[in-house]
Amino acid sequence: MADSVYAVATMDSKGAELSWMAAQLRQAGIRVKTVDVGTQHTSEFPSDVTRKEVLTAAGIDAVDHLDRGAAVAKMSDALQAFLMAESAAGCVAGVIGLGGSGGTALITKAMQALPIGLPKLMVSTVASGNVGPYVGCSDITMMYSVVDVAGLNVVSEVILSNAAHAMAGMVTHRSKISSSRQAIGMTMFGVTTPCVDRVRKQLELDGYDCLVFHATGAGGRAMEQLVASGLITAVLDITTTEVADEIVGGVFPAGPHRFEQLLASQVPLVLSLGALDMVNFGALDTVPEQFRNRKLHIHNSQVTLMRTSVEENCRIARWIADKLNRSTAPLTLVIPEGGLSLLDVPGQPFYDPEANTALFDELTSQLQVNDKRRLIRLPFPINAPEFSDALLRYFSELKGTKTWRN
């Protein structure tokens, strides 16, 4: 077991509650360090890590002079720097937080930066609502405080005790990865399933552990976070449809930092353009007014797809190329000229060679190829067996650390 559980709260307002929860952890046999991230006042309750020590980790002198919003943001950045350094040093067994809306935002932002698999639990007054912004793509456990975090009482003591013992269980019985297989990240959508399944099955036969992520915005970001955590050692980013939603305004956006962690990690990377023929919306009546006269396809009662246009595909290509041009490790971008999805082949509703050609040509023009950054155009649709076989071949070349001459 690693060193300590770090129990975090704004102790200028939650000092009694955090101290009580820390005591529950200690009674369960867990070593604890209380961490004060208060932004306004010095707490009357002592902490193992003072707010000044947290701020020092980020080179910040003080936040008392700032308004509350700015102070919370600065303290959150400092907490992230502090916890990342402590985690890298092997000192963190887990992190448990306690707070209202402000404290939850402060603490969970720092938690999100910690490695996947490290126990993280947040007791919060807002945990019964939309917790997506607080959890992000991390594995944070959210526990609703039921009553406000404002004193110890018959309800709060039970909740905080349960939280402490849940953390004690996670830390004491933390699973260790026993597989010797290398983990590979892959992105998939329903309309690219034949391609991804064929690639996955072959890689599994070759001894790899394939982790498939549904390309719904969160899926791509979750994959990248696992790469950053060192749990994924190579990536086949076959279905990059999230970029279309990011550029056009769909409901599954990639986020502004898509591809950045993949490139920074320098893992072997093969990419394609799966499902970039479409932008995702909810039910038909939720499609924004400006898109109502576009080519739409009702995937099901809750999902409506819109065909990307020539202009949109040019923007998508420039966005992707701008990201990939920053790479320093080998990568291969493979273009399926015969179609981007099951809907983008002759006889299907999104078949549009003109829109696709705009995407392919703009990428070819904008991507700066060299001996490490390769672009390959193939005459097959993405779900053709020949295209899957090509992805496997190029992936094998990357894993063999080959370079190319263009």
RODO-2510 file (C-alpha; in nm, 4 decimals, decimal comma):
residues 406
     n   res          X          Y          Z
     1     m     0,0000     0,0000     0,0000
     2     a     0,1222     0,3513    -0,0809
     3     d     0,1844     0,5995     0,1970
     4     s    -0,1288     0,7968     0,2905
     5     v    -0,4807     0,8931     0,1968
     6     y    -0,4926     1,2681     0,1359
     7     a    -0,8132     1,4123     0,2850
     8     v    -0,8885     1,7500     0,1277
     9     a    -1,1281     2,0333     0,2085
    10     t    -1,1490     2,4081     0,2509
    11     m    -1,0775     2,3829     0,6209
    12     d    -1,1658     2,7467     0,6861
    13     s    -1,5281     2,6314     0,6460
    14     k    -1,5159     2,2494     0,6586
    15     g    -1,2443     2,1925     0,9179
    16     a    -1,4551     2,0099     1,1746
    17     e    -1,6100     1,7809     0,9162
    18     l    -1,2803     1,6913     0,7480
    19     s    -1,1076     1,6303     1,0802
    20     w    -1,3891     1,3975     1,1847
    21     m    -1,3755     1,2043     0,8566
    22     a    -0,9962     1,1761     0,8841
    23     a    -1,0369     1,0326     1,2325
    24     q    -1,2695     0,7657     1,0902
    25     l    -1,0042     0,6702     0,8370
    26     r    -0,7380     0,6464     1,1062
    27     q    -0,9634     0,4251     1,3180
    28     a    -0,9894     0,1969     1,0144
    29     g    -0,6103     0,1669     1,0133
    30     i    -0,5423     0,4072     0,7268
    31     r    -0,2659     0,6652     0,7361
    32     v    -0,4073     1,0089     0,6570
    33     k    -0,2779     1,3527     0,5659
    34     t    -0,5326     1,6313     0,5930
    35     v    -0,4888     1,9016     0,3299
    36     d    -0,6249     2,2537     0,3722
    37     v    -0,7298     2,4282     0,0498
    38     g    -0,9153     2,7147     0,2169
    39     t    -0,8962     3,0382     0,0218
    40     q    -1,0162     3,3058     0,2647
    41     h    -0,9188     3,2418     0,6257
    42     t    -0,6803     3,0368     0,8354
    43     s    -0,8620     2,7403     0,9858
    44     e    -0,8873     2,6852     1,3601
    45     f    -0,8393     2,3149     1,2847
    46     p    -0,4795     2,2019     1,2257
    47     s    -0,3913     2,0305     0,8978
    48     d    -0,1022     1,8073     0,8011
    49     v    -0,0564     2,0103     0,4834
    50     t    -0,1284     2,3806     0,5128
    51     r    -0,2795     2,5907     0,2404
    52     k     0,0496     2,7781     0,2134
    53     e     0,2288     2,4515     0,1407
    54     v    -0,0275     2,3701    -0,1282
    55     l     0,0148     2,7107    -0,2913
    56     t     0,3937     2,6814    -0,2788
    57     a     0,3728     2,3695    -0,4960
    58     a     0,2511     2,5928    -0,7788
    59     g     0,4725     2,8891    -0,6976
    60     i     0,1809     3,0980    -0,5687
    61     d     0,2313     3,3215    -0,2661
    62     a    -0,1286     3,3800    -0,1570
    63     v    -0,4875     3,3999    -0,2806
    64     d    -0,6467     3,5991     0,0038
    65     h    -0,6430     3,9210    -0,2004
    66     l    -0,8342     3,7680    -0,4936
    67     d    -1,2115     3,7476    -0,5350
    68     r    -1,3585     3,4104    -0,4480
    69     g    -1,3816     3,2752    -0,8039
    70     a    -1,0239     3,3630    -0,8894
    71     a    -0,8993     3,2348    -0,5542
    72     v    -1,0731     2,8998    -0,6007
    73     a    -0,9268     2,8637    -0,9509
    74     k    -0,5741     2,9406    -0,8294
    75     m    -0,6043     2,7052    -0,5345
    76     s    -0,7360     2,4291    -0,7596
    77     d    -0,4331     2,4655    -0,9874
    78     a    -0,2070     2,4565    -0,6834
    79     l    -0,3782     2,1471    -0,5434
    80     q    -0,3357     1,9729    -0,8775
    81     a     0,0366     2,0528    -0,8831
    82     f     0,0751     1,9402    -0,5224
    83     l    -0,1117     1,6103    -0,5638
    84     m     0,0604     1,5282    -0,8925
    85     a     0,4007     1,5742    -0,7306
    86     e     0,3034     1,3672    -0,4276
    87     s     0,1561     1,0947    -0,6491
    88     a     0,4666     1,0834    -0,8677
    89     a     0,6722     1,0360    -0,5511
    90     g     0,4577     0,7361    -0,4537
    91     c     0,3131     0,9042    -0,1452
    92     v    -0,0584     0,8947    -0,2339
    93     a    -0,2716     0,5901    -0,1593
    94     g    -0,5934     0,7746    -0,2421
    95     v    -0,7642     1,1135    -0,2262
    96     i    -1,0910     1,1890    -0,0490
    97     g    -1,2551     1,5295    -0,0716
    98     l    -1,5379     1,7084     0,1048
    99     g    -1,7196     2,0205    -0,0070
   100     g    -2,0078     2,2245    -0,1375
   101     s    -2,0279     2,3454    -0,4945
   102     g    -1,7130     2,5580    -0,4766
   103     g    -1,5078     2,3012    -0,2891
   104     t    -1,6267     2,0259    -0,5226
   105     a    -1,5150     2,2212    -0,8284
   106     l    -1,1813     2,3020    -0,6645
   107     i    -1,0983     1,9494    -0,5508
   108     t    -1,2346     1,7403    -0,8395
   109     k    -1,0454     1,9415    -1,1005
   110     a    -0,7256     1,8361    -0,9252
   111     m    -0,8504     1,4781    -0,8846
   112     q    -0,9135     1,4497    -1,2583
   113     a    -0,5422     1,4926    -1,3280
   114     l    -0,4468     1,1941    -1,1113
   115     p    -0,3855     0,8501    -1,2642
   116     i    -0,6781     0,6247    -1,3471
   117     g    -0,7053     0,3552    -1,0819
   118     l    -0,5872     0,5705    -0,7918
   119     p    -0,8850     0,5787    -0,5496
   120     k    -1,0672     0,9145    -0,5565
   121     l    -1,3848     0,9895    -0,3632
   122     m    -1,5694     1,3217    -0,3356
   123     v    -1,8394     1,3810    -0,0746
   124     s    -2,0414     1,6670    -0,2177
   125     t    -2,3631     1,8631    -0,1846
   126     v    -2,4010     1,8586    -0,5650
   127     a    -2,3489     1,4854    -0,6221
   128     s    -2,7181     1,4183    -0,6834
   129     g    -2,7220     1,6367    -0,9971
   130     n    -2,5182     1,6468    -1,3171
   131     v    -2,1740     1,5363    -1,2033
   132     g    -2,0246     1,5190    -1,5516
   133     p    -1,8217     1,8414    -1,5170
   134     y    -1,6806     1,7228    -1,1837
   135     v    -1,5964     1,3671    -1,2880
   136     g    -1,4815     1,4397    -1,6430
   137     c    -1,3204     1,1270    -1,7872
   138     s    -1,1690     1,0223    -1,4574
   139     d    -1,2798     0,7491    -1,2145
   140     i    -1,3905     0,9794    -0,9333
   141     t    -1,6543     0,8328    -0,7037
   142     m    -1,9160     1,0954    -0,6121
   143     m    -2,1114     1,0585    -0,2855
   144     y    -2,4073     1,2842    -0,2097
   145     s    -2,3807     1,4457     0,1327
   146     v    -2,7643     1,4541     0,1680
   147     v    -2,7409     1,7424     0,4175
   148     d    -2,5185     2,0454     0,3717
   149     v    -2,1585     2,0155     0,4867
   150     a    -2,2259     2,2529     0,7724
   151     g    -2,1609     2,0853     1,1036
   152     l    -2,1673     1,7325     1,2419
   153     n    -2,5064     1,5773     1,3024
   154     v    -2,6855     1,2441     1,2983
   155     v    -2,6947     1,2382     0,9159
   156     s    -2,3578     1,3903     0,8259
   157     e    -2,1698     1,1626     1,0649
   158     v    -2,3167     0,8551     0,8955
   159     i    -2,2388     0,9851     0,5466
   160     l    -1,8833     1,0848     0,6339
   161     s    -1,8235     0,7544     0,8112
   162     n    -1,9478     0,5635     0,5066
   163     a    -1,7206     0,7708     0,2832
   164     a    -1,4200     0,7079     0,5058
   165     h    -1,4785     0,3348     0,5120
   166     a    -1,5413     0,3235     0,1374
   167     m    -1,2037     0,4884     0,0846
   168     a    -1,0437     0,2524     0,3363
   169     g    -1,1815    -0,0410     0,1393
   170     m    -1,0550     0,0915    -0,1928
   171     v    -0,7083     0,1558    -0,0533
   172     t    -0,6776    -0,1670     0,1438
   173     h    -0,8065    -0,3916    -0,1345
   174     r    -0,6751    -0,2040    -0,4355
   175     s    -0,6447    -0,4339    -0,7358
   176     k    -0,3133    -0,4804    -0,9056
   177     i    -0,2927    -0,5311    -1,2797
   178     s    -0,1757    -0,8873    -1,3311
   179     s    -0,2020    -0,9135    -1,7099
   180     s     0,1262    -0,9253    -1,8964
   181     r    -0,0449    -0,8255    -2,2206
   182     q     0,0135    -0,4808    -2,3640
   183     a    -0,3023    -0,2673    -2,3585
   184     i    -0,4069    -0,0990    -2,6835
   185     g    -0,6678     0,1760    -2,7099
   186     m    -0,9159     0,1737    -2,9987
   187     t    -1,2068     0,4030    -3,0900
   188     m    -1,5306     0,2729    -3,2375
   189     f    -1,8799     0,3809    -3,3388
   190     g    -2,1664     0,1592    -3,4520
   191     v    -2,0977     0,2586    -3,8119
   192     t    -1,7300     0,1555    -3,7895
   193     t    -1,7849    -0,1653    -3,5925
   194     p    -1,6915    -0,4125    -3,8705
   195     c    -1,3524    -0,2460    -3,9137
   196     v    -1,2707    -0,2152    -3,5467
   197     d    -1,3934    -0,5657    -3,4631
   198     r    -1,1746    -0,7196    -3,7322
   199     v    -0,8695    -0,5288    -3,6104
   200     r    -0,9456    -0,6047    -3,2452
   201     k    -0,9910    -0,9777    -3,2960
   202     q    -0,6616    -1,0099    -3,4809
   203     l    -0,4729    -0,8082    -3,2203
   204     e    -0,6218    -1,0211    -2,9431
   205     l    -0,4981    -1,3303    -3,1252
   206     d    -0,1582    -1,1627    -3,1332
   207     g    -0,1655    -1,1308    -2,7550
   208     y    -0,2733    -0,7694    -2,7040
   209     d    -0,5299    -0,6464    -2,4520
   210     c    -0,7659    -0,4302    -2,6589
   211     l    -0,9629    -0,1552    -2,4866
   212     v    -1,2387    -0,0198    -2,7125
   213     f    -1,3831     0,3266    -2,6473
   214     h    -1,7171     0,4450    -2,7841
   215     a    -1,6470     0,7704    -2,9681
   216     t    -1,9006     0,9825    -2,7820
   217     g    -1,6755     1,2699    -2,6793
   218     a    -1,6048     1,1268    -2,3375
   219     g    -1,4771     0,8064    -2,4972
   220     g    -1,1866     0,9695    -2,6768
   221     r    -1,0910     1,1764    -2,3751
   222     a    -1,1049     0,8706    -2,1477
   223     m    -0,8755     0,6815    -2,3812
   224     e    -0,6276     0,9686    -2,3839
   225     q    -0,6330     0,9890    -2,0058
   226     l    -0,5478     0,6199    -1,9806
   227     v    -0,2622     0,6796    -2,2230
   228     a    -0,1382     0,9634    -2,0038
   229     s    -0,1659     0,7335    -1,7007
   230     g     0,0584     0,4797    -1,8712
   231     l    -0,2091     0,2078    -1,8846
   232     i    -0,2360     0,2122    -2,2654
   233     t     0,0847     0,1637    -2,4620
   234     a    -0,0379     0,2051    -2,8216
   235     v    -0,3458     0,3454    -2,9990
   236     l    -0,5510     0,2731    -3,3095
   237     d    -0,7662     0,5868    -3,3228
   238     i    -0,9855     0,4574    -3,6030
   239     t    -1,3037     0,6517    -3,5293
   240     t    -1,2298     1,0228    -3,4973
   241     t    -1,5907     1,1360    -3,5451
   242     e    -1,5749     1,3405    -3,2233
   243     v    -1,3788     1,6025    -3,4159
   244     a    -1,6774     1,6622    -3,6453
   245     d    -1,8964     1,7331    -3,3423
   246     e    -1,6280     1,9617    -3,1978
   247     i    -1,6035     2,1671    -3,5180
   248     v    -1,9694     2,1763    -3,6227
   249     g    -2,1416     2,1758    -3,2835
   250     g    -2,2700     1,8237    -3,2253
   251     v    -2,3448     1,6566    -2,8935
   252     f    -2,0319     1,4347    -2,8846
   253     p    -1,7498     1,6910    -2,9120
   254     a    -1,3870     1,5853    -2,8941
   255     g    -1,2904     1,8793    -2,6751
   256     p    -1,0234     2,1318    -2,7698
   257     h    -0,7328     1,9130    -2,6577
   258     r    -0,8110     1,5920    -2,8507
   259     f    -0,4955     1,4130    -2,9761
   260     e    -0,2650     1,6208    -2,7563
   261     q    -0,2068     1,3580    -2,4863
   262     l    -0,1593     1,0895    -2,7510
   263     l     0,1117     1,2936    -2,9171
   264     a     0,2751     1,3996    -2,5904
   265     s     0,2931     1,0388    -2,4722
   266     q     0,4648     0,9341    -2,7973
   267     v     0,2890     0,5965    -2,8028
   268     p     0,2652     0,4176    -3,1384
   269     l    -0,0339     0,5807    -3,3113
   270     v    -0,2368     0,4811    -3,6169
   271     l    -0,5318     0,7056    -3,7014
   272     s    -0,8158     0,7033    -3,9494
   273     l    -1,1239     0,9125    -4,0260
   274     g    -1,4035     0,6868    -3,9070
   275     a    -1,7529     0,8456    -3,9050
   276     l    -1,6301     1,1935    -3,9980
   277     d    -1,9167     1,1885    -4,2465
   278     m    -2,1544     1,2698    -3,9620
   279     v    -2,2362     1,5076    -3,6794
   280     n    -2,4429     1,3776    -3,3878
   281     f    -2,7521     1,5372    -3,2378
   282     g    -3,0258     1,4124    -3,0072
   283     a    -3,3851     1,3423    -3,1085
   284     l    -3,4950     1,5017    -3,4374
   285     d    -3,6710     1,7921    -3,2658
   286     t    -3,3452     1,8883    -3,0900
   287     v    -3,1502     1,9506    -3,4110
   288     p    -3,0581     2,3221    -3,4183
   289     e    -3,2720     2,5313    -3,6520
   290     q    -2,9815     2,6225    -3,8808
   291     f    -2,9332     2,2532    -3,9653
   292     r    -3,2967     2,1540    -4,0244
   293     n    -3,2623     2,1678    -4,4050
   294     r    -2,9465     1,9559    -4,4113
   295     k    -2,9180     1,5872    -4,4984
   296     l    -3,0348     1,4172    -4,1762
   297     h    -3,0605     1,0511    -4,0846
   298     i    -3,2581     0,9240    -3,7855
   299     h    -3,0333     0,6646    -3,6250
   300     n    -3,2866     0,5961    -3,3494
   301     s    -3,5442     0,7927    -3,1512
   302     q    -3,2730     0,9664    -2,9495
   303     v    -2,9970     1,0106    -3,2095
   304     t    -3,0120     1,2120    -3,5312
   305     l    -2,7119     1,2227    -3,7641
   306     m    -2,6250     1,5052    -4,0050
   307     r    -2,4016     1,4622    -4,3097
   308     t    -2,0903     1,6808    -4,3005
   309     s    -2,0503     1,9267    -4,5872
   310     v    -1,7563     2,0197    -4,8100
   311     e    -1,6866     2,3349    -4,6061
   312     e    -1,7142     2,1538    -4,2727
   313     n    -1,4835     1,8775    -4,3894
   314     c    -1,2198     2,1317    -4,4896
   315     r    -1,2356     2,2807    -4,1407
   316     i    -1,2182     1,9352    -3,9830
   317     a    -0,9134     1,8483    -4,1925
   318     r    -0,7311     2,1659    -4,0942
   319     w    -0,8077     2,1051    -3,7236
   320     i    -0,6731     1,7506    -3,7378
   321     a    -0,3662     1,8474    -3,9386
   322     d    -0,2837     2,1308    -3,7008
   323     k    -0,2812     1,8830    -3,4108
   324     l    -0,0873     1,6095    -3,5893
   325     n     0,1736     1,8486    -3,7242
   326     r     0,2942     1,8902    -3,3658
   327     s     0,3910     1,5228    -3,3367
   328     t     0,7504     1,4171    -3,2836
   329     a     0,6984     1,0397    -3,2600
   330     p     0,6001     0,8125    -3,5525
   331     l     0,2324     0,8112    -3,6516
   332     t     0,0357     0,6943    -3,9529
   333     l    -0,2874     0,8528    -4,0789
   334     v    -0,4761     0,6133    -4,3096
   335     i    -0,7524     0,7532    -4,5320
   336     p    -1,0383     0,5243    -4,6487
   337     e    -1,1234     0,6827    -4,9828
   338     g    -1,4111     0,4400    -5,0414
   339     g    -1,6171     0,5710    -4,7473
   340     l    -1,6006     0,6799    -4,3851
   341     s    -1,8776     0,4662    -4,2335
   342     l    -2,1496     0,2121    -4,3071
   343     l    -2,3690     0,5059    -4,4163
   344     d    -2,1048     0,6476    -4,6534
   345     v    -2,0972     0,3894    -4,9322
   346     p    -2,2922     0,3732    -5,2612
   347     g    -2,6653     0,3326    -5,2002
   348     q    -2,6485     0,4608    -4,8411
   349     p    -2,7830     0,8005    -4,7250
   350     f    -2,4489     0,9697    -4,6483
   351     y    -2,2630     0,8690    -4,9639
   352     d    -2,1076     1,1972    -5,0824
   353     p    -1,7806     1,1645    -5,2773
   354     e    -1,7489     1,5428    -5,3155
   355     a    -1,7586     1,6046    -4,9390
   356     n    -1,5136     1,3231    -4,8782
   357     t    -1,2716     1,4437    -5,1430
   358     a    -1,2649     1,7851    -4,9757
   359     l    -1,1677     1,6164    -4,6465
   360     f    -0,9029     1,3948    -4,8029
   361     d    -0,7462     1,6614    -5,0220
   362     e    -0,7345     1,9204    -4,7446
   363     l    -0,5661     1,6729    -4,5113
   364     t    -0,3172     1,5787    -4,7811
   365     s    -0,2429     1,9465    -4,8354
   366     q    -0,2181     2,0466    -4,4699
   367     l    -0,0430     1,7495    -4,3051
   368     q     0,3326     1,7969    -4,3025
   369     v     0,4571     1,4469    -4,3817
   370     n     0,8102     1,3370    -4,3031
   371     d     0,9973     1,0209    -4,2098
   372     k     0,7940     0,9904    -3,8886
   373     r     0,4572     1,1378    -3,9893
   374     r     0,2947     0,9334    -4,2635
   375     l    -0,0304     0,9809    -4,4633
   376     i    -0,1638     0,6943    -4,6744
   377     r    -0,4696     0,7020    -4,9016
   378     l    -0,6344     0,3692    -4,9800
   379     p    -0,9213     0,3057    -5,2253
   380     f    -1,1313     0,1035    -4,9780
   381     p    -1,4254     0,1944    -4,7537
   382     i    -1,3368     0,1901    -4,3856
   383     n    -1,5278    -0,1315    -4,3150
   384     a    -1,3720    -0,3308    -4,5988
   385     p    -1,1521    -0,6212    -4,4848
   386     e    -0,8702    -0,4831    -4,7008
   387     f    -0,8738    -0,1592    -4,5008
   388     s    -0,8666    -0,3400    -4,1659
   389     d    -0,5773    -0,5506    -4,2885
   390     a    -0,3916    -0,2354    -4,3903
   391     l    -0,4423    -0,0799    -4,0459
   392     l    -0,2983    -0,3946    -3,8884
   393     r     0,0000    -0,3842    -4,1222
   394     y     0,0792    -0,0204    -4,0499
   395     f     0,0322    -0,0769    -3,6788
   396     s     0,2769    -0,3660    -3,6917
   397     e     0,5283    -0,1403    -3,8654
   398     l     0,4931     0,1226    -3,5944
   399     k     0,5324    -0,1311    -3,3160
   400     g     0,8498    -0,2416    -3,4931
   401     t     0,9688     0,1229    -3,4744
   402     k     1,0089     0,1472    -3,8480
   403     t     1,0397     0,4862    -4,0189
   404     w     0,9568     0,5773    -4,3793
   405     r     1,0893     0,7786    -4,6655
   406     n     0,8249     0,9709    -4,8587
***
